[in-house]
């Protein structure tokens, strides 16, 4: 399964060891593949650098280069015609739509509201883990 992971789920999976961290087990054992554009990867990196997370530059670089990049299938997405209430979330929709990804994993209400309007799945973290039988 090829998945796009929104930034909040990614940061939660990397830093907080909650249910979202089980998603990394699925990425590491090959049950799913992370699909991301340069724009999405850039947002992950910028978000990791937020002062509230207290990561050093070395820690940010390590997480990005050792945890995210090796699990990522880079793709170039074209602008799709899928609109979202929050335009900033359209990068995830564009990535999924133009890369042929199977799903987006998110907790974002604006993305979740589009579940019935797109050809790929939009899962919460609980739904994706259930579908992957974790």
Secondary structure, DSSP 8 states (H G I E B T S, - for coil): -EEEE-HHHHHHHHHT-STTHHHHHHHHTTS-EEEE-HHHHHHHHHHHT-GGG---HHHHHHIIIIIIGGGEEE------S---SSGGGHHHHHHHHHHT-SEEE---HHHHTTGGGSSSEEE-HHHHHHHTT-
